[in-house]
């Protein structure tokens, strides 16, 4: 496998590890998002962490299994681009969301690489 592609998949997985960590450490919702874990929004953020854990899993699978890359690239693209669209639609608010937007904007580079690799003609 091309080392650049593997590195891109690993980096996409790594940027999703911290938000996925709220699954095992719900108190991180306070640190990451300024929201207590025990309220309704906190519960939703923990569930969001479960979904990010799924993204980490699918990026790991795509790193190891080329047949998973098309589907995995769609999942990651929906996550990254979807957040950036939602963020800009909300007027690009400051605070924790801005940090997430910066990280997702940086993720566009490895995302573009994996999308090109997964969807190029054989």
PELIN-V700193 format. One record per backbone hydrogen bond with DSSP energy under -0.5 kcal/mol. CO is the residue of the C=O (numbers start at 1). NH is the residue of the N-H. E is the energy in kcal/mol with one decimal. If there is no record, write none. Layout:
co = {CO,CO}
nh = {NH,NH}
e = {E,E}
//
This chain:
co = {2,3,4,5,6,7,8,9,10,11,12,13,14,14,16,17,18,19,20,21,21,25,26,27,27,28,29,29,29,30,36,39,40,41,42,43,44,45,46,47,48,49,50,51,52,53,54,55,56,57,58,59,60,61,64,65,66,68,69,70,71,72,73,74,75,76,77,77,78,79,80,81,82,83,84,85,86,87,88,94,95,95,96,97,98,99,100,101,102,103,104,105,106,106,107,108,109,110,111,112,113,114,115,116}
nh = {6,7,8,9,10,11,12,13,14,15,16,16,17,18,20,21,21,22,23,24,25,28,29,30,31,32,33,34,35,34,39,43,44,45,46,47,48,49,50,51,52,53,54,55,56,57,58,59,60,61,62,63,64,65,66,68,69,72,73,74,75,76,77,78,79,80,81,82,82,83,84,85,86,87,88,89,90,92,91,97,98,99,100,101,102,103,104,105,106,107,108,108,109,110,111,112,113,114,115,116,117,118,119,120}
e = {-2.2,-2.6,-2.2,-2.5,-2.6,-2.7,-2.2,-2.1,-2.8,-1.9,-0.5,-1.0,-1.1,-0.7,-1.3,-1.5,-0.6,-0.8,-1.9,-0.9,-2.0,-2.6,-2.1,-1.2,-1.0,-3.4,-2.0,-0.5,-1.7,-1.3,-0.9,-2.2,-1.9,-2.2,-2.1,-2.3,-2.3,-1.8,-1.6,-1.9,-2.2,-2.2,-1.7,-1.6,-2.5,-2.3,-2.5,-2.3,-2.0,-2.4,-2.4,-1.9,-1.4,-2.9,-0.5,-2.0,-1.2,-2.5,-2.6,-1.7,-2.1,-2.5,-2.3,-2.6,-1.9,-2.9,-2.3,-0.7,-1.3,-1.9,-2.1,-2.5,-2.4,-3.1,-2.3,-2.4,-1.4,-2.3,-1.6,-0.5,-0.8,-1.3,-1.9,-2.4,-2.3,-2.3,-2.8,-2.4,-2.3,-1.9,-0.6,-0.9,-1.3,-0.6,-2.3,-2.6,-1.8,-2.5,-2.7,-2.4,-2.3,-2.8,-2.2,-1.2}
//
